[in-house]
Amino acid sequence: AISKQYNFHSKLTFQYLTVNEGLSNNKINSIVQDHQGLLWFGTNDGLNKFNGYKITVYRHDPNDSTSINYNLIKNLLVDSKGNLWIAYDRKGLNIYDRDKDSFIEFKYNNGKTSFDSTSALFEDTAGFLWIASANKLYCVDLNTYQITNSWNYTENKENNRTYCIYEDTKKNIWIGSV
């Protein structure tokens, strides 16, 4: 990792990426960097890959089952195995297939059920992916891609939408909801 100290009393300069530079939309909901150094931007109108020079835009194509599920992207995560996960509001969950430059819909229940309203993704230190979807929380083993646990949390109708998940130094998983 590269560490850089900032003197906040000095003048900061910013470089902008906007639709003028090729982004699909200026509303960015999530940013991640993968193991190859590529930056991924989840926007309100598609997924954008930036290699430092060029932006590649991925959008949903109803005639292509290997395109992203939906253009409004809520969350992105790169797991410890290097997989890019893309979460959508009401439209499931994708994994990027780097070899084919395409997307696979991640389903459960033997491939019959899609995730609904995925609002948060998090990988814990044990290698489990936590997925907050609608009124449920799922735990997926990243070695087998099988759901190991799921929990309903609909008993409190006021607080049933998870927006963030965090693991503290004692390995407790914290769920932030509204």
C-alpha positions as CSV (number, residue, x, y, z in Angstrom):
1,A,0.0,0.0,0.0
2,I,1.1,3.5,-0.7
3,S,0.7,6.0,2.1
4,K,0.8,9.7,1.5
5,Q,0.6,12.4,4.1
6,Y,-1.4,15.5,3.3
7,N,-0.7,19.0,4.5
8,F,-4.3,20.3,4.7
9,H,-2.9,23.8,4.9
10,S,-1.5,23.5,1.4
11,K,-3.6,23.9,-1.7
12,L,-5.3,20.7,-2.9
13,T,-5.9,20.2,-6.6
14,F,-8.5,17.9,-8.1
15,Q,-8.9,16.1,-11.4
16,Y,-12.5,15.6,-12.5
17,L,-14.1,12.8,-14.5
18,T,-17.5,13.7,-15.7
19,V,-19.8,12.9,-18.7
20,N,-17.5,15.3,-20.6
21,E,-14.7,12.8,-20.1
22,G,-16.8,9.8,-21.0
23,L,-18.6,8.8,-17.7
24,S,-22.2,7.5,-18.3
25,N,-23.6,9.8,-15.6
26,N,-22.3,12.3,-13.1
27,K,-24.2,10.7,-10.1
28,I,-21.7,8.2,-8.8
29,N,-23.0,5.9,-6.0
30,S,-20.0,3.6,-5.5
31,I,-16.3,3.5,-6.4
32,V,-13.9,0.5,-6.1
33,Q,-10.5,-0.4,-7.4
34,D,-9.8,-3.9,-8.5
35,H,-6.7,-6.0,-8.2
36,Q,-5.5,-4.9,-11.7
37,G,-5.7,-1.2,-10.7
38,L,-8.9,-0.5,-12.7
39,L,-11.3,2.0,-11.1
40,W,-15.0,1.0,-11.3
41,F,-17.7,3.7,-10.9
42,G,-21.3,2.6,-10.3
43,T,-23.6,5.4,-11.5
44,N,-27.3,6.2,-11.9
45,D,-26.9,5.2,-15.6
46,G,-24.5,2.3,-15.9
47,L,-21.2,0.9,-14.8
48,N,-17.9,2.6,-15.8
49,K,-14.4,1.1,-15.9
50,F,-11.5,3.5,-16.0
51,N,-8.0,2.3,-16.8
52,G,-6.3,5.6,-16.2
53,Y,-6.7,6.8,-19.8
54,K,-10.1,5.5,-21.1
55,I,-13.6,5.0,-19.7
56,T,-15.5,1.9,-20.8
57,V,-19.3,2.1,-20.1
58,Y,-21.5,-0.9,-19.5
59,R,-25.2,-0.6,-19.7
60,H,-28.2,-3.0,-19.5
61,D,-29.2,-4.5,-22.8
62,P,-32.6,-6.3,-22.6
63,N,-31.5,-8.5,-25.5
64,D,-28.2,-9.6,-23.9
65,S,-28.4,-11.8,-20.8
66,T,-24.6,-11.2,-20.2
67,S,-25.1,-7.4,-19.8
68,I,-25.5,-5.8,-16.4
69,N,-28.9,-6.3,-14.8
70,Y,-29.9,-2.6,-14.5
71,N,-28.3,0.8,-15.1
72,L,-28.9,2.2,-11.6
73,I,-26.1,0.8,-9.6
74,K,-26.2,1.1,-5.8
75,N,-23.1,-0.7,-4.6
76,L,-19.8,-2.2,-5.8
77,L,-17.4,-4.5,-4.0
78,V,-14.2,-6.3,-5.1
79,D,-13.8,-9.4,-2.9
80,S,-10.5,-10.9,-1.8
81,K,-10.5,-13.3,-4.8
82,G,-10.6,-10.3,-7.2
83,N,-14.3,-10.6,-8.2
84,L,-16.2,-7.5,-8.9
85,W,-19.8,-7.6,-7.4
86,I,-22.4,-5.2,-8.7
87,A,-25.6,-4.5,-6.6
88,Y,-28.8,-2.9,-7.9
89,D,-31.9,-1.6,-6.3
90,R,-34.7,-4.1,-7.2
91,K,-32.7,-5.8,-10.0
92,G,-30.4,-8.4,-8.4
93,L,-26.7,-8.9,-8.2
94,N,-24.0,-9.4,-10.8
95,I,-20.5,-10.7,-10.8
96,Y,-18.1,-9.5,-13.5
97,D,-16.6,-12.2,-15.7
98,R,-13.2,-10.7,-16.5
99,D,-12.3,-13.4,-19.1
100,K,-15.4,-12.7,-21.2
101,D,-15.8,-9.0,-20.3
102,S,-19.5,-9.8,-19.4
103,F,-21.7,-10.2,-16.3
104,I,-23.2,-13.2,-14.6
105,E,-26.3,-12.9,-12.4
106,F,-25.7,-14.3,-8.9
107,K,-28.7,-16.3,-7.8
108,Y,-29.5,-18.6,-4.9
109,N,-32.0,-21.4,-4.2
110,N,-30.2,-23.6,-6.9
111,G,-30.2,-20.7,-9.4
112,K,-33.9,-20.1,-9.2
113,T,-34.1,-16.9,-7.1
114,S,-32.5,-13.5,-7.7
115,F,-31.6,-11.0,-5.0
116,D,-34.1,-8.2,-4.6
117,S,-33.2,-4.6,-3.7
118,T,-29.6,-5.2,-2.8
119,S,-28.5,-2.3,-0.7
120,A,-25.2,-3.3,0.9
121,L,-22.3,-5.6,0.2
122,F,-19.4,-6.4,2.6
123,E,-16.7,-9.1,2.9
124,D,-15.6,-10.0,6.4
125,T,-12.1,-11.2,7.4
126,A,-13.2,-14.8,7.4
127,G,-14.0,-14.6,3.6
128,F,-17.8,-14.4,3.8
129,L,-19.7,-12.0,1.7
130,W,-22.6,-10.3,3.4
131,I,-25.5,-9.2,1.2
132,A,-28.3,-7.0,2.5
133,S,-31.3,-7.5,0.2
134,A,-34.8,-6.2,0.9
135,N,-35.7,-7.4,4.4
136,K,-33.1,-10.1,4.5
137,L,-29.4,-10.4,5.3
138,Y,-27.4,-13.2,3.6
139,C,-24.0,-14.7,4.3
140,V,-22.2,-16.3,1.3
141,D,-19.1,-18.5,1.5
142,L,-16.8,-17.1,-1.1
143,N,-15.1,-20.5,-1.5
144,T,-18.3,-22.3,-2.5
145,Y,-20.6,-19.4,-3.5
146,Q,-23.3,-21.0,-1.3
147,I,-25.4,-19.1,1.2
148,T,-24.5,-20.3,4.7
149,N,-27.0,-18.3,6.6
150,S,-29.9,-15.8,6.1
151,W,-31.8,-13.7,8.5
152,N,-35.1,-11.9,8.2
153,Y,-35.3,-8.6,10.1
154,T,-38.8,-7.5,9.4
155,E,-40.0,-7.5,13.0
156,N,-39.3,-3.8,13.2
157,K,-41.0,-2.3,10.1
158,E,-39.3,1.0,10.8
159,N,-35.8,-0.3,10.4
160,N,-35.7,-2.9,7.7
161,R,-33.4,-1.5,5.0
162,T,-29.6,-2.0,5.5
163,Y,-27.3,0.6,4.0
164,C,-24.0,-0.4,5.5
165,I,-22.2,-3.4,7.0
166,Y,-19.0,-3.3,9.0
167,E,-16.7,-5.7,11.0
168,D,-14.9,-4.3,14.0
169,T,-11.6,-5.5,15.5
170,K,-13.4,-8.0,17.7
171,K,-15.0,-9.7,14.6
172,N,-18.5,-8.3,15.4
173,I,-20.6,-7.6,12.4
174,W,-22.4,-4.2,12.6
175,I,-25.5,-3.6,10.4
176,G,-26.6,0.0,9.7
177,S,-30.2,0.4,8.7
178,V,-33.0,2.9,8.4
